[in-house]
């Protein structure tokens, strides 16, 4: 059986402004967002992750990088 796990990207500075960044380019994770992404990778470590897919949005790719490093996977 295949299990698909959806992970939301970590926090960015737009959250503090009560705004949504949507598809805007170059909206990066903030310090807390990097910590959240790292913790997400740690929590997923118990799962048999075989593939990693990400939106091309910057903050999504930054989040996926932590997961990819934890599993030695390339981001698709």
N, C-alpha and C positions, 0 to 999 in steps of 0.2 A: 504494500500500500504506500502511495506517495503522500507525503504531508507537506503542505505549503505553509510557511510561516511568513507573515507580513510584519515588517518592522518599520515604524515611523522614524523619520530622521530626528536628530537631536535638536535642542533649542538653538535659536538664533536671536540676534538683537532686535529683530522686528517684533518679537513676542512682547518685549518690554514696552513697545510703542502701541500695543494692542492693534497691530496691523498684520495682515497676512501677506507674505512675500510672493505666494503663487509661483509663477514661472520666471520671476525676475532673475536675471543672471547674477552671479557673484555675490549671493547672499550666503555667507559662510556660517558654520557653527560657531557659537561663542564658547567660552571656557566651560560653562555648564554643559553645553551640547556635546563637546568632546568627551567629557566625563560620562555623559549618558550613553554615548555611542560605545565607549570602551566597556561600560557595564553591560550593555546589550550583548556585545560579543562574548563576554564572560558567561552570561546567563545561557547563551545558545550553545556553549561548549559541550554540554551534555547530550546534544542532539547530533545525529549523523548527517550533517549538512554536506550535500554533494554538489550543489550549484548555488551561485549567487547572482541575482539580477538586481539592477538598480535603474531608477529614473536618471536621466542625464542632468537633473538639477544639482547644482554644486553641493548643497548641504546633504542631499541624499547620497551622492558619491562619497562625500567625506565620512558619512556614517557607515556606508558599505565597506570602506577601506579597513576599518577596524575589524569588521567581521571577516573580510577576506584574509587579513593577516592571521587571524586566529585559526583559520582553517586552511591556510595556504591555497586560497582560491582566487582566480581572476574574476573581476567583475564583468558580467555580461551586460 
